Amino acid sequence: MPKIKTNRAAAKRFKKTGSGKISRRRKNLRHILTKKTAKRKNQLGKMALVDKTNERAVKEMCPYL
């Protein structure tokens, strides 16, 4: 059986945690930062977990993640 190709765009965006869940970056931290509070920008900088409904799709894109 041939190897499965990894979606390289997805592989750069997601990482696996120690418990096996998939983490991702948050949105809204690229531009228009002046109106956002320091607290909000700090929270946006932290990693978040991929939702349970999208986990299967990410695992199909990155089978060796």
C-alpha positions as CSV (number, residue, x, y, z in Angstrom):
1,M,0.0,0.0,0.0
2,P,1.5,3.4,-1.0
3,K,2.3,6.1,1.5
4,I,-0.3,8.9,2.0
5,K,0.7,12.4,1.1
6,T,0.6,15.1,3.8
7,N,-1.1,18.4,3.0
8,R,2.0,20.7,3.5
9,A,-0.1,23.8,4.2
10,A,-2.0,22.0,7.0
11,A,1.2,20.5,8.4
12,K,2.6,24.0,9.0
13,R,-0.5,25.2,10.8
14,F,-1.2,22.4,13.2
15,K,0.8,20.6,16.0
16,K,0.0,17.6,18.1
17,T,-0.1,18.0,21.9
18,G,1.3,15.6,24.4
19,S,-2.2,14.1,25.0
20,G,-2.8,13.6,21.3
21,K,-5.0,16.6,20.7
22,I,-4.3,19.0,17.8
23,S,-3.4,22.7,18.6
24,R,-3.7,25.7,16.3
25,R,-3.0,29.4,16.3
26,R,-5.8,31.9,16.8
27,K,-7.0,34.5,14.2
28,N,-7.1,38.3,14.4
29,L,-3.4,39.0,15.3
30,R,-2.1,40.1,11.8
31,H,-3.2,43.7,11.4
32,I,-5.5,46.4,12.8
33,L,-3.9,45.9,16.2
34,T,-4.2,49.4,17.5
35,K,-7.9,49.1,18.5
36,K,-7.4,45.8,20.3
37,T,-6.5,45.8,24.0
38,A,-3.2,44.4,25.3
39,K,-5.2,41.7,27.2
40,R,-6.9,40.6,24.0
41,K,-3.7,40.6,22.0
42,N,-2.0,38.5,24.7
43,Q,-4.8,36.0,24.7
44,L,-4.8,35.8,20.8
45,G,-1.1,35.0,20.9
46,K,-1.7,31.7,22.8
47,M,-2.4,28.4,21.1
48,A,-5.9,26.9,21.0
49,L,-7.2,23.4,20.4
50,V,-8.9,22.3,17.2
51,D,-12.6,21.7,17.7
52,K,-13.8,18.0,17.9
53,T,-15.8,18.4,14.7
54,N,-12.7,19.5,12.6
55,E,-10.2,17.1,14.2
56,R,-11.0,14.3,11.7
57,A,-10.4,16.6,8.7
58,V,-7.0,17.7,10.1
59,K,-6.0,14.1,10.7
60,E,-6.8,13.2,7.2
61,M,-4.8,16.1,5.8
62,C,-1.8,15.3,8.1
63,P,-1.8,11.5,8.7
64,Y,1.7,11.5,10.2
65,L,1.2,14.5,12.5
